[in-house]
Amino acid sequence: MGCGKDFETGNCVCDILSEIVEAQNDVIENCCDTSCEQSITDLLGETDHGNGLDTVPVILYCKGDCKPFQAYGAHPSNIGYVVGSFYFRVKKITDDCCAVLELLRDPGDENPCPKNPVEQETKPLRATGICMTVDLNCFCHVTCLPAINAIN
């Protein structure tokens, strides 16, 4: 398993994110250093410190300008408060390389719209319930952060 896995779609970003979704879906609630392969291994509990992890946070880079992708959204309980994030949890991948991404944010981060990933607070990253659908063919690079517990 890992970034060297046989590509099924011909799109490496789509394939690695599909692998992450598969691994995240295999994690049961209480079951279970920086690379996609290590994060997936940690998520699946294949190392001593992997228990309790449920998410591989990712940063995606757009084709063309190769800048980190930032998405925006608002939770239905507070539609007047739109936030942006560079960090995502992959929820689902379709056969045509579309993905449902969930924004990850630090609940204590008071900056609703960071200008780049290093300006965004990341400890702790938590699932927001804010999701969007993207075409993975629009991305040329994915960075995986270490696996975390973002759901609980």
C-alpha positions in Angstrom: 0.0 0.0 0.0 1.2 3.5 -0.6 2.0 6.1 -3.2 3.7 3.4 -5.4 0.5 1.4 -5.6 -0.7 0.5 -9.1 -2.8 3.3 -10.5 -6.2 2.3 -11.6 -7.5 5.6 -13.0 -4.4 7.0 -14.5 -4.7 10.0 -12.2 -2.2 9.6 -9.3 -4.1 12.2 -7.1 -7.3 10.4 -7.6 -5.7 7.0 -6.9 -4.0 8.0 -3.6 -7.1 9.8 -2.4 -9.1 6.7 -3.2 -6.7 4.7 -1.2 -7.1 7.1 1.8 -10.9 6.9 1.6 -10.7 3.1 1.6 -8.4 3.1 4.6 -10.6 5.6 6.5 -13.7 3.5 5.7 -11.9 0.5 7.2 -11.5 2.2 10.6 -14.0 1.2 13.2 -14.8 3.9 15.8 -12.3 3.0 18.5 -10.0 0.9 16.4 -7.3 1.3 14.6 6.2 10.2 9.8 4.9 12.3 7.2 4.0 10.7 3.9 0.8 9.3 2.4 2.0 5.8 2.9 2.9 6.4 6.6 -0.3 8.2 7.3 -2.4 5.4 5.8 -0.3 2.8 7.8 -0.9 4.8 11.0 -4.6 5.2 10.2 -5.0 1.4 9.9 -3.2 0.8 13.2 -0.3 -1.1 11.5 2.1 0.7 13.9 2.2 0.8 17.7 0.9 4.4 17.8 -1.9 4.1 15.3 -4.9 3.4 17.5 -7.8 5.8 17.6 -6.9 7.6 14.3 -9.7 8.2 11.7 -8.5 10.8 9.2 -5.5 11.5 6.9 -5.6 15.3 6.4 -4.6 16.3 2.9 -3.6 19.5 1.1 -4.3 19.5 -2.6 -2.4 21.6 -5.2 -4.2 23.0 -8.3 -2.9 22.2 -11.8 -1.4 25.1 -13.6 -0.5 27.4 -10.8 0.5 24.6 -8.4 -0.9 26.6 -5.4 -2.5 25.0 -2.5 -6.3 24.7 -2.9 -8.5 26.5 -0.5 -12.2 25.8 -0.2 -14.9 27.8 1.6 -18.2 26.9 3.2 -20.6 27.5 6.1 -22.3 25.0 8.4 -26.1 24.9 8.2 -26.3 25.8 11.9 -24.4 29.1 11.2 -24.9 30.0 7.5 -23.7 33.6 8.2 -20.2 32.4 9.1 -18.2 31.3 6.1 -14.8 29.8 6.7 -12.0 28.7 4.5 -9.6 25.8 4.8 -6.5 24.3 3.1 -6.9 21.0 5.0 -9.4 18.3 4.0 -10.7 14.9 4.9 -11.6 12.8 1.8 -15.1 11.4 2.3 -15.8 9.7 -1.0 -14.3 9.2 -4.5 -16.5 8.4 -7.5 -15.4 6.3 -10.5 -14.9 9.4 -12.6 -12.4 11.0 -10.1 -14.8 13.4 -8.4 -14.3 13.6 -4.6 -16.4 14.8 -1.7 -14.0 16.7 0.6 -14.8 17.9 4.2 -13.1 21.0 5.5 -10.9 20.4 8.5 -10.4 23.3 10.9 -9.1 23.9 14.4 -12.2 24.9 16.4 -10.1 27.5 18.2 -8.8 29.2 15.0 -10.2 32.7 15.0 -9.0 33.4 11.4 -11.9 32.5 9.1 -9.8 32.9 6.0 -6.1 32.1 6.2 -4.0 33.2 3.3 -1.9 30.0 3.1 -1.7 26.6 4.9 1.0 27.8 7.4 -1.3 30.6 8.6 -4.1 28.2 9.4 -4.2 26.7 12.9 -3.9 22.9 12.8 -3.8 21.7 16.4 -6.3 20.2 16.6 -7.8 19.7 13.2 -11.4 18.6 13.4 -14.1 17.6 10.9 -16.5 20.6 10.3 -19.4 18.9 8.5 -18.8 21.3 5.7 -18.3 19.4 2.4 -17.9 20.1 -1.3 -17.4 18.1 -4.4 -14.3 18.6 -6.6 -12.9 17.2 -9.8 -9.6 15.5 -8.9 -8.4 15.9 -12.5 -7.9 19.6 -11.5 -5.1 18.8 -9.1 -1.5 17.9 -9.7 -0.2 17.1 -6.2 -1.3 15.9 -2.8 0.4 16.3 0.5 -0.6 13.9 3.3 -0.3 15.0 6.9 0.1 12.5 9.7 -3.1 10.6 10.5 -5.2 12.2 13.2 -8.5 11.8 15.2 -10.7 14.4 13.5 -14.1 12.9 14.1 -14.4 12.7 17.9 
